[in-house]
Amino acid sequence: MLTLLFKSFIRSKVAVIGLAVVLFTGIISIYIGRQHIDKQIKSIEKTAHFQQEHIQRNVQYFNKEMGLLLYHLRFSLVNETHPLNGMSIGQRDINSSIQSINIRNLENQKYDTDLFNPFNLLTGNLDFSFVLIYLFPLLIISFSYNLLSEEKEGGTWPLVSTQGDSPLKLLLRKLLIRAIAVFATLAMLLFLGAVILSIPMDSSFMATIAIAVLYLLCWFAICLWVISLQKRSSTNAVILLSSWMMLTVILPGAVNNYILNKYPVPEAMATAIAQREGYHEKWDMDKQPTMDKFYAHYPQFRKYALPEGQFNWPWYYAMQQMGDDESQVQANAMQDKLWQRERTSAFIARFIPTLHTQHMLNAIARAGLSNQLSFLDSTTRFHEKMRLHFYPKIFEGSDVSGEDWQQFKMENFSQTYNISWLSVLMPLILVSVLFVILSTVNFRRSLRYDRI
């Protein structure tokens, strides 16, 4: 029976074309992901080379004063790119994965990024997560919306329902054939993705596979529920396409708008203003109050007295430090708001399969907001480490040639994502089970398990 049903399904040109289009688009998305990974790798290689060249060149030209040299020197921290990022690019296309910073004030450097075409940012990337979340459901809908209604409208269902097993089992077999075709396409894309993107077979990739499978099962469960309503084909199509619009466009947009309005970040502007005022106003003030605040922040540097003269490097770097210190309240408030956005979106996403799938894919690929915020925290620690290393040398007027500049290599930040399988998979499982139960209730009501 399954063989006959499969032959009947595969003879349909609509089925073949639908599978071919999704497969072709999926392959393109994987190669787009490969280009994204290659771009990241090239940028990291160029940054590593540039840092060494940059340090050597500046040491050659500014070899008299340590303070003047460190005004120019930049040191790089890289947010490592996981191979899975090629399948779910997330925010990695707009948030820089490389921070090249000097030891001056930090807040005006943390959020520097590359220039992007606004149109490209609006349209986004055609990565695998897009194909999975948006295109695969359309394929499932096109295969399933008329699974029962077509037979009824063609007048063949009474004859079919009298053959062999119960009508419900026959219906489930027809749905199973379509599921096998869809999951075979998914398996091909996952295999190609693993090969082309060199993805290791670790827990992160296993979680990605599980999420993809359960997400598609959600859509099959939704389709089964619509079939169980026993409406006309046109009505089924409208219900399913409306559900697709609601889950992929309307609800995500509404949630995004809600979060942006619930957690606005006026602190972003306030941080920039406070940081600039905290630094620039010090030029017109007496030097000693600036140094007193600096000593309060770093008591270990009290032994370095303020040198005489109109300008000196200890006062200059203390002034830069005050720019960060006096904007710290606003900076912390902005960070807190961004973390609240991340936590709220993750909570709401548990009740919306599309959002949950996208959020989880980005999180596992280290491409979401939580990764970027963790990277910025790491940038702050990296900046502080460089400051504490060089401040004593600046204050003591150390000789530039006495420093081993070759030791300052590009450093890496790597986020460890601990997968909580229950929180990752349970929302999708519950949605699938819910629609299967609703479908069963509908079929019991109308079919009594043996008649539709």
C-alpha positions, 0 to 999 in steps of 0.5 A, spaced: 500 500 500 505 504 501 509 503 495 502 505 491 501 511 495 508 513 494 508 512 486 502 516 486 505 522 490 511 522 486 508 522 479 505 529 481 509 534 478 507 539 483 510 534 488 517 534 484 517 541 483 516 543 490 521 538 492 526 540 487 525 548 489 526 547 496 532 543 495 535 547 490 534 553 495 537 550 501 543 548 497 544 555 495 543 557 502 548 553 504 553 556 500 551 563 502 553 560 509 560 558 506 561 565 503 559 568 510 564 563 514 570 564 509 569 572 509 569 571 517 576 567 516 579 572 511 577 578 516 580 574 522 587 572 518 587 579 515 586 582 522 592 578 525 597 580 520 595 587 520 596 587 528 603 585 528 604 590 522 601 595 525 605 594 532 611 594 528 610 600 524 608 604 530 613 602 535 618 604 529 615 611 528 613 613 536 619 610 539 620 616 544 614 616 549 610 610 551 604 614 552 604 617 545 605 610 542 599 607 546 595 613 543 595 609 536 596 602 538 590 597 537 589 590 540 584 585 537 579 580 540 576 576 535 569 572 537 570 565 534 565 563 529 562 556 530 561 552 523 554 552 525 554 559 524 554 558 516 547 555 517 544 560 522 547 567 520 543 570 525 546 577 528 553 576 525 552 579 519 551 586 522 555 585 529 562 585 528 566 579 530 572 583 531 574 588 536 580 592 535 581 597 541 586 602 544 587 603 551 583 609 551 576 610 553 572 604 551 565 606 551 566 609 544 569 603 541 565 597 543 559 598 538 563 600 532 562 596 526 562 596 519 558 599 514 553 595 511 548 597 505 541 598 509 537 594 503 541 588 505 540 589 512 532 589 510 532 583 506 537 579 510 540 573 509 538 567 505 541 562 510 539 555 512 534 557 517 530 561 513 529 555 508 527 551 514 523 556 518 519 559 511 520 555 505 519 548 508 512 549 511 510 552 505 512 545 502 508 541 507 502 545 506 502 544 499 503 537 500 497 536 505 492 541 504 487 537 500 489 530 502 482 528 504 478 534 501 481 532 494 478 525 495 471 528 497 471 533 492 473 528 486 467 523 489 472 518 490 473 518 497 467 513 499 470 508 494 477 509 497 474 508 504 471 502 503 478 498 501 482 495 506 484 498 513 480 504 516 480 511 512 484 514 518 490 509 517 489 510 510 490 518 511 495 517 515 499 513 510 498 518 505 501 523 510 507 519 512 509 518 504 509 526 504 513 526 511 518 521 508 519 526 502 520 532 506 524 529 511 529 526 506 530 533 503 531 535 510 536 530 511 540 531 504 541 539 506 543 537 513 548 532 510 551 537 505 551 543 510 555 538 515 560 537 509 560 544 506 561 547 512 565 542 516 561 542 521 563 537 527 558 532 529 557 534 536 552 536 541 550 542 537 549 539 531 545 534 534 541 539 537 540 543 530 538 536 527 533 535 533 530 542 532 529 542 525 525 535 525 521 537 531 519 544 527 517 540 521 513 535 525 509 541 528 507 543 521 505 536 519 501 536 526 498 543 524 496 540 517 493 534 520 489 538 525 486 542 519 485 536 515 481 533 521 476 539 520 474 536 514 473 543 510 474 544 502 481 544 499 480 552 498 478 553 505 484 548 508 489 552 504 486 559 506 487 556 514 494 554 513 497 560 509 494 564 514 497 560 520 503 561 516 503 568 515 501 569 523 507 564 525 512 567 520 511 574 519 505 577 524 507 574 531 514 575 530 513 582 528 508 584 534 513 580 539 519 584 536 515 591 537 512 589 544 520 588 546 522 594 543 517 598 546 517 595 553 525 595 553 527 602 550 534 604 550 535 611 551 541 610 555 545 608 548 545 616 547 546 618 554 552 613 554 555 617 548 553 623 551 556 622 558 562 618 556 564 624 551 562 630 557 566 625 562 572 626 557 572 632 554 570 637 560 577 635 563 581 639 558 578 645 562 578 643 569 584 642 574 588 636 573 588 634 580 581 632 581 581 628 575 587 624 578 584 623 585 578 620 581 583 616 577 586 614 584 580 612 587 578 607 581 585 604 581 588 605 588 594 601 586 597 607 582 597 612 587 604 611 588 605 615 581 604 622 582 602 627 577 608 630 573 609 637 572 607 641 566 601 643 562 600 636 559 602 629 561 600 622 559 598 620 566 593 625 566 591 624 559 589 617 560 586 618 567 582 623 563 580 618 558 578 613 564 574 618 567 570 618 560 568 611 561 567 611 569 562 617 568 558 613 563 558 607 567 551 608 570 548 609 563 552 603 560 550 598 565 543 600 564 543 599 557 546 592 558 541 590 563 535 593 558 539 588 552 539 582 557 532 583 558 530 584 551 534 577 550 530 573 556 523 576 554 524 574 547 526 567 549 521 566 554 515 568 549 519 564 543 517 558 547 510 559 545 511 560 538 514 555 534 517 559 529 520 564 534 523 558 538 526 555 532 530 561 530 532 563 537 535 556 538 538 555 532 541 562 533 543 561 540 546 554 538 550 557 532 553 563 537 549 568 532 544 571 537 544 577 541 546 573 548 553 571 544 554 579 542 552 581 549 557 576 552 562 578 547 562 585 549 563 583 556 569 580 554 571 586 550 571 590 557 575 585 560 580 585 555 580 592 555 581 592 562 587 587 562 591 591 557 590 598 561 592 594 567 598 592 563 600 598 560 598 604 565 604 602 570 609 603 564 606 609 561 606 612 568 613 610 569 615 613 562 618 606 561 622 605 554 619 603 548 624 598 546 624 595 553 617 592 551 616 585 548 611 587 542 611 580 539 607 577 545 601 581 543 597 577 539 590 577 537 586 574 542 580 570 541 573 569 545 569 563 545 562 562 548 560 555 551 553 554 549 551 548 554 545 545 551 539 544 555 535 539 551 528 540 555 528 547 554 530 546 547 526 541 544 520 541 549 516 547 546 516 544 539 514 537 542 508 540 546 505 544 540 506 537 536 502 533 541 497 539 542 495 539 535 495 531 534 490 531 540 486 536 537 486 532 530 484 526 534 478 529 537 476 531 531 476 525 527 473 521 533 467 526 533 466 525 525 469 518 523 469 514 530 475 511 527 472 507 521 468 512 517 470 519 515 
